[in-house]
Amino acid sequence: MASPGLLYFSGQPIVSGSSHCGISGIVASAKFFTATSWADAERTLRERQVRWVVVWDDPLYEFPLLNSSRGILGLPDVSDDAKDDADSTVAQMLISDQ
């Protein structure tokens, strides 16, 4: 995961990304990435005082960031068959906007 390196080199707090961040940060991150409205996503950012969001998706897998976030929340995976559902999430908006 990138979080430990980002924390070390930036000296800034990291909300989530690995087990080192605690379950509340991991759940907040999952809720942020699965949000389907910017209002919901921004609420999470404000509550956690987030200034930057760093995203990366492994092209070898189908919706890895979104599906790992959905898994944390106990939601089913999204596949190419339901691509429209994925495209409406913050995770996919950020990945496609890189």
N, C-alpha and C positions, 0 to 999 in steps of 0.2 A: 504494500500500500504506500501511497505517496505521503500520507499524513505525517509520519515520524520525520521524514526528511524535510517537509515543508515547515514543521514546527522547529526543527533544529536550525535550519538555515535562515528562516525569517525571524525567529524569536517571537512570533505572534501566536496567540492561542489558536488551536485547531479544534473545531467543533466535533467532527466525526471522521470516520474513515477506517478506524481500526479498533480492536478491542481495548487498546490503551486509552481510549477516549471515554469509556463508560457507556453503559446501555442507554442512558437518557439522550446522549448526543447521537448515538447510532440510530435510535428511533426517530429523533427529530430530523436527522438527515434523510431517513427513509420517507418520512412524511413530506419533506420538502420536495424530493425528487418525484414522488408519485402525485403531487398536487396537480390539479387540472386547471387551477386559476392562479394568476399572479398574486391576487390578494391573499390567498392562503399561503403561498410560498413566501411572500414578503412578511407575513405575520411571523413565520418561523425565523426568518432572518433577523427581524427586529427583536424578538424575544431572546435570541441567542447572541445578539450584537455582532452579527456576521458582516464583515466588510467585503470579503472575496469568496467566490465559489470556484473551485478548481474541479473540472470534470475531464474524464477520459474514458472512452469505451473501447474495449478490445474488439477489433473487427472480426475476429474469428468466432465470436459468439453472437447469439441473437438477443439483442437488448440487454446486455450484461448489467449495466448500471440500474436500469429500470427494474429488471427481474430480481436482482439481488435486493433492491429496496422493497419490492413487493413481497419477497420471501420473508424479510424481517417482519413485515406487518401481517404475515399470514394470508396474503392474497395470492391468487394463482398467477403463473407466468403469462406473459403476453407473447404471442408468436406472430410470424408474418401474416397469418390468417386474420389477425385482429390488429393490423398495423395502424388503423385509424385511431383505435383506443390508445395506442402507445404515443402517437404523434401529438395527442392533446395533453401530454404530461410535461412538466417542467424538465424532467431528465432529457427527453427527446428534443425539446425546444433548444436546450443548451447544447446538446451534442451536435445538432444539425447547424447551430449558429457558430461553431468554432471557427 
